[in-house]
């Protein structure tokens, strides 16, 4: 088994190539909420017993299970005698269904071709970058900073005093970011919100932000890996968000 990330264009090319390998094939779509139980519940035609047995085993592979939790979008499965793939799309599969004797890419094509309103919240200690993307266009943006003392290593009462000051600075910084989210995102209702940066910041940020608290169901479990929360990272985030993960068996 190997895995590969595909851009939107790359995934389109991959789906087109499937048409040449549709040998005794089956297609299975499983929403996040139904994974992996839907595969276990299927009662296929006897002709495809081998394929479905292999699918049930593949959906329980540790790497697949872990990645499905990370992406939170469900899976598209294209399984033949020669070509065998599980796709974790960038955005959620909308329905669970099965097709026997064909590679049916229509549901996945619909998912990746849809136009989404996406909120991006990138935060590291002292830096933040906020943006709203409508399709491929950045329609709202705010980049900011906040001073936070570095760790004091001398020890004693001085270290404790600096630690308290640092904690207060972090709280003030998160309140400032929460206010900027409200100001910039308040008039939008994103389909999805992606967080990037220091993953330990997400929980306390949600606690400070009423906007995020009321939209937790839209926050992707996939954390964008960025070192600096700046404009460059924000502008590059959409490419990362649109990547799908493909496992080949």
QUIRA-V954754 format. One record per pair of residues at least 6 apart in sequence whose ideal C-beta (glycine too) atoms are under 6 Angstrom apart, sorted by the first residue. I is the first residue (numbers start at 1). J is the second residue. D is the distance in Angstrom with one decimal. If there is no record, write none. Layout:
i=I j=J d=D
i=I j=J d=D
This chain:
i=1 j=247 d=6.0
i=1 j=249 d=5.2
i=2 j=248 d=5.4
i=3 j=247 d=5.1
i=4 j=246 d=5.3
i=5 j=243 d=4.7
i=5 j=245 d=5.8
i=6 j=14 d=6.0
i=6 j=244 d=5.0
i=6 j=246 d=5.7
i=8 j=112 d=5.9
i=8 j=242 d=4.8
i=11 j=244 d=5.1
i=15 j=105 d=4.5
i=18 j=78 d=5.7
i=18 j=103 d=4.5
i=21 j=80 d=6.0
i=21 j=82 d=5.8
i=21 j=83 d=3.8
i=22 j=103 d=4.7
i=23 j=80 d=4.8
i=23 j=81 d=5.1
i=23 j=82 d=5.7
i=24 j=80 d=6.0
i=24 j=81 d=5.2
i=25 j=80 d=3.7
i=25 j=103 d=5.1
i=26 j=48 d=5.3
i=26 j=51 d=5.0
i=26 j=79 d=5.3
i=26 j=100 d=5.2
i=27 j=78 d=5.7
i=27 j=99 d=4.4
i=27 j=103 d=5.6
i=27 j=104 d=4.4
i=28 j=77 d=4.1
i=28 j=98 d=5.0
i=29 j=76 d=5.5
i=29 j=93 d=5.3
i=29 j=96 d=5.8
i=29 j=97 d=5.2
i=29 j=107 d=5.0
i=30 j=38 d=4.6
i=30 j=74 d=5.4
i=30 j=75 d=5.1
i=30 j=96 d=5.2
i=31 j=74 d=4.5
i=31 j=93 d=5.2
i=31 j=96 d=5.1
i=32 j=72 d=5.5
i=32 j=74 d=4.4
i=34 j=96 d=4.8
i=35 j=68 d=5.8
i=35 j=74 d=5.9
i=36 j=59 d=4.1
i=38 j=96 d=4.7
i=39 j=55 d=5.6
i=39 j=56 d=5.3
i=39 j=59 d=5.2
i=40 j=56 d=6.0
i=42 j=98 d=5.9
i=44 j=52 d=4.6
i=45 j=100 d=5.8
i=48 j=100 d=5.5
i=51 j=79 d=5.0
i=55 j=77 d=5.8
i=55 j=79 d=5.4
i=58 j=249 d=5.8
i=64 j=86 d=6.0
i=64 j=247 d=5.9
i=67 j=88 d=5.7
i=67 j=245 d=5.9
i=70 j=222 d=5.7
i=71 j=88 d=4.5
i=71 j=222 d=5.6
i=72 j=221 d=4.2
i=73 j=89 d=5.2
i=73 j=91 d=6.0
i=73 j=92 d=4.5
i=74 j=92 d=5.9
i=74 j=93 d=3.6
i=75 j=86 d=5.5
i=75 j=88 d=5.9
i=76 j=87 d=4.3
i=76 j=108 d=4.5
i=77 j=86 d=5.2
i=78 j=85 d=4.9
i=78 j=103 d=5.1
i=84 j=249 d=4.2
i=85 j=246 d=5.7
i=85 j=248 d=5.4
i=86 j=247 d=4.5
i=87 j=244 d=6.0
i=87 j=246 d=5.2
i=88 j=245 d=4.3
i=89 j=111 d=5.3
i=89 j=244 d=4.8
i=90 j=242 d=5.0
i=90 j=244 d=5.1
i=91 j=111 d=5.4
i=115 j=135 d=4.7
i=116 j=191 d=4.5
i=117 j=134 d=5.5
i=117 j=190 d=4.9
i=117 j=191 d=5.2
i=118 j=133 d=4.5
i=118 j=190 d=5.8
i=118 j=192 d=5.5
i=119 j=132 d=5.6
i=119 j=185 d=5.8
i=119 j=190 d=3.8
i=119 j=193 d=4.1
i=120 j=131 d=4.6
i=120 j=194 d=5.3
i=120 j=237 d=5.0
i=121 j=130 d=5.8
i=121 j=195 d=5.1
i=122 j=129 d=4.3
i=122 j=196 d=4.1
i=122 j=197 d=4.9
i=122 j=226 d=5.8
i=122 j=229 d=3.9
i=122 j=233 d=5.8
i=123 j=177 d=5.9
i=123 j=197 d=4.7
i=123 j=201 d=5.0
i=123 j=229 d=5.5
i=124 j=197 d=4.5
i=124 j=198 d=5.0
i=124 j=229 d=4.8
i=125 j=148 d=5.3
i=126 j=145 d=5.9
i=126 j=146 d=5.6
i=126 j=148 d=4.9
i=127 j=145 d=5.6
i=127 j=229 d=4.2
i=128 j=144 d=5.3
i=128 j=177 d=4.9
i=128 j=229 d=5.2
i=129 j=143 d=5.1
i=129 j=229 d=4.6
i=129 j=230 d=5.8
i=129 j=234 d=4.2
i=130 j=142 d=4.6
i=130 j=184 d=5.4
i=131 j=138 d=5.5
i=131 j=141 d=4.9
i=131 j=234 d=4.9
i=132 j=139 d=5.3
i=132 j=140 d=3.8
i=132 j=188 d=5.3
i=133 j=238 d=5.5
i=140 j=184 d=5.3
i=142 j=180 d=5.3
i=142 j=184 d=4.9
i=143 j=231 d=5.2
i=146 j=173 d=3.9
i=146 j=176 d=5.9
i=148 j=169 d=4.7
i=149 j=165 d=5.9
i=149 j=166 d=4.8
i=152 j=159 d=5.0
i=152 j=162 d=3.5
i=174 j=204 d=5.8
i=174 j=205 d=5.5
i=174 j=208 d=4.8
i=175 j=208 d=5.5
i=178 j=208 d=4.0
i=178 j=209 d=3.9
i=181 j=209 d=5.4
i=181 j=211 d=5.2
i=182 j=211 d=5.1
i=185 j=211 d=5.7
i=192 j=218 d=5.6
i=192 j=220 d=5.6
i=193 j=218 d=5.1
i=193 j=219 d=4.8
i=194 j=220 d=5.0
i=194 j=224 d=5.7
i=194 j=241 d=5.5
i=195 j=202 d=5.1
i=195 j=223 d=5.9
i=196 j=224 d=3.1
i=196 j=226 d=4.6
i=197 j=226 d=5.6
i=197 j=229 d=4.9
i=199 j=223 d=4.9
i=206 j=212 d=4.6
i=206 j=213 d=6.0
i=224 j=237 d=5.8
i=224 j=240 d=5.6
i=226 j=233 d=4.3
